[in-house]
Amino acid sequence: MRWLLKLFILPALVFGLYLNSVRADTIAMPEKAKTNAGSYSIDLPGRGMTMAGVTKRFGPPDKKLAKVGTPPITRWIYKDFIVYFEYQYVIHAVVTQPAP
């Protein structure tokens, strides 16, 4: 009778404990909140582009602001974005948010 315990029951208990530890739960995640804002893409001047290249590709800016600081930083304001220049080279371009 003891050999029956060792042969069948003990392995069944060990295997049963193993199966119990392998179980997993399913987690339901909430759906993403839907926004009214649609996604869009806009072409921006690239870093290192010259003022002449920006003007050629995007046209003249709506407004040119005076140089500020050392090195001189210039801002050109377009309808959908602002371009920052150091000397005559683009260092950054930022998409502007539409007014509410």
N, C-alpha and C positions, 0 to 999 in steps of 0.2 A: 504494500500500500504506500509506503514511503517513496518508493521509486516512481510510482504513479504521480505523486505530488511533484516530485522533481522534474519529471518528464513532461507533464502537460500543464499543470496548474501554475507553477512558478513562472515559466516562460509566458503564459497567457497574461499573468498579472503585470509582468515587466512590459510586455508589448502594449497592453492596455494603457499603462501610464505614459508610454511613449506617444501613443496616438492622442491622448488627452492634451499633451503639451504642444502638439503640432497644429492644433486648431487655430483658426484665425477669424477675426471679426471683420465684417464689412462696414465701412464708415460711409455714410451718405453726406456728401459735401453740398452746401447750398450753392445754387446757381449764381453766376456773376450778375451783378446789378446791371440792368440795361440803361445806357445813357442816351440822351438825345443827341449828343454831339457825334457827328459822323467822323470817320477817319478820313484824312486827306493827305496828300503829298504835295510838297512845294519845292521847287528847284531853288537852291541857294548858291551864292558865290562860294567857291572853295578857298581854303586857307592858302595864302601865297599868291592869289590872283591879283593883278594890278588894277589900279583905278581905271585905266583905259580899257582893260579887259572886261571889267564889270559894266562900264558904260556901254561897251559894244554889245555885250550879251543881254543886259537887262534894261538898257536905255538910261536916260538921265534920271537921277533921283528926284523925288518930290521935294526934298529939302536937304541942303548941305549945311552941316553945323561946323563952326570954326574949330581949328586945331586947339587941343588942350594938352598941357603938360609937356614933359620931356621924357622919352621921345614923344613927338606930336601924335596924338590920337585924334582921328577924324571920324565923324559919324555921318553916314548917308542914310536918309530915311526914305524907304520905298513904301508902297501901299501895304504890302504883306510882311515886310521884314526890314530889319535895320542891319547895316553893314558897318563894322568897325575896322578902320585902317590904322596901321602904324607906318608912318611915312606914306608910301604909295601902295603898300601891300595889305591885303585882307588878313586880319588876325582872327576875326570872328563874325558870324552872321547869325542873327536871332529872329525867329518868327514872332511877329507881334500878335497879341490876342485881339480879336475883334471887340469893339466897345459894346457893352450890354445894352 
